[in-house]
């Protein structure tokens, strides 16, 4: 699949880091200065990228596991959804969940993008749903 992309970042386009990777790494576009995220702070980090995702697909912006485990950096809304009709710049809502400041540098890999097919549904009003073994069991109902 080919996706039209505008790259105003000056950085390479997102790439898969291994042959079987699902996500492409997104980089920070901070040409003027690095950005420091203090403990529990969040900020929208621009990427300099705009996409034309095909109808029937979505972009999912997800955290990078290395940033999470090494620095406590995550995404506030994970996964973030990029709809097929959005044409603006992709921005990543980072949050620092650690006790230490974290500096985001221009060109740093800050998140990953997965492009996935999705279905468009229509609702079918009902008075009852089919029975299952789990039923209405919620959080923790299937075991530890």
C-alpha positions in Angstrom: 0.0 0.0 0.0 1.3 3.5 -0.8 0.4 6.4 1.4 0.9 10.0 0.3 3.0 11.9 2.8 4.2 15.4 3.2 7.5 15.6 5.2 8.3 19.1 6.5 10.7 17.8 9.2 13.9 17.3 7.3 14.2 13.9 8.9 14.0 10.6 7.1 10.5 9.2 6.6 9.3 6.7 9.2 10.8 3.3 8.7 10.3 -0.2 10.0 13.2 -1.1 12.2 13.0 -4.9 11.6 11.6 -6.9 8.7 8.6 -8.1 10.7 7.8 -4.9 12.6 4.2 -3.6 12.7 5.1 0.0 13.6 7.1 2.7 11.9 9.0 5.0 14.2 7.9 8.7 14.4 10.4 11.4 15.1 10.2 14.7 17.0 10.3 17.8 14.8 11.7 20.4 17.2 14.1 22.4 15.0 14.3 25.5 17.3 15.2 23.8 20.6 14.8 20.6 22.6 11.8 20.3 24.8 12.0 19.3 28.5 9.2 17.3 30.0 9.2 17.6 33.7 7.8 14.8 35.9 4.1 14.3 35.2 4.1 16.9 32.4 2.7 16.3 29.0 3.2 18.0 25.7 2.2 17.8 22.0 5.3 17.0 20.0 5.1 17.8 16.3 6.5 15.3 13.7 6.5 17.5 10.6 4.5 14.7 8.8 1.0 14.9 7.2 -0.5 11.7 5.7 -3.4 10.7 3.4 -4.5 7.5 4.9 -6.8 5.5 2.6 -10.5 5.2 3.5 -11.0 1.9 5.5 -7.7 2.4 7.3 -6.6 4.3 10.4 -3.2 5.3 11.8 -2.6 4.2 15.3 0.0 6.2 17.3 1.5 4.1 20.0 4.2 4.4 22.6 7.8 3.2 22.1 8.5 0.4 24.6 12.1 1.5 25.0 11.2 5.0 26.1 8.6 3.6 28.5 10.9 1.1 30.2 14.1 3.3 30.2 12.6 6.8 30.9 8.9 6.4 31.9 7.7 8.1 28.7 4.3 7.2 27.4 1.4 8.6 25.4 -1.6 10.1 27.2 -4.1 8.7 24.7 -2.8 5.4 23.5 -3.3 4.5 20.8 -4.0 7.8 19.3 -6.2 7.5 16.2 -5.5 9.3 12.9 -8.6 9.1 10.8 -8.6 8.8 7.0 -10.0 12.3 6.5 -7.4 14.1 8.7 -4.8 16.0 6.7 -3.1 18.0 9.4 0.3 17.4 11.0 0.7 14.3 13.1 1.5 15.3 16.7 2.3 13.0 19.6 0.9 13.6 23.1 3.9 12.5 25.2 3.7 12.3 29.0 6.6 11.9 31.5 5.5 9.4 34.1 8.9 9.3 35.8 10.3 11.4 38.7 13.1 12.8 36.4 12.9 15.5 33.7 13.2 14.1 30.1 14.6 16.0 27.2 13.0 15.4 23.8 15.5 16.3 21.0 14.8 17.1 17.4 14.8 13.9 15.3 14.4 11.6 18.4 12.2 8.6 17.8 9.2 9.3 20.1 6.4 7.0 19.1 5.4 4.4 16.5 2.7 4.5 13.8 0.7 1.4 12.9 -1.6 1.6 9.8 -4.5 -0.8 10.3 -7.7 -1.7 8.4 -10.9 -1.1 10.3 -14.6 -1.8 9.7 -17.4 0.7 9.6 -20.4 -0.7 11.6 -24.1 0.0 11.9 -26.0 -0.6 15.0 -28.7 -3.3 15.3 -30.9 -2.4 18.3 -31.7 -5.5 20.4 -33.5 -6.4 23.6 -31.1 -9.1 24.6 -27.6 -10.4 23.6 -26.5 -14.0 23.0 -25.3 -15.9 26.1 -21.6 -16.6 26.7 -19.7 -18.3 29.4 -18.3 -14.9 30.6 -21.6 -13.1 30.4 -21.4 -9.7 32.0 -18.2 -10.5 33.9 -15.9 -7.4 33.8 -12.5 -6.5 35.0 -10.7 -9.5 36.6 -13.6 -11.9 35.9 -11.5 -14.3 33.8 -8.8 -14.8 36.4 -5.7 -13.2 37.7 
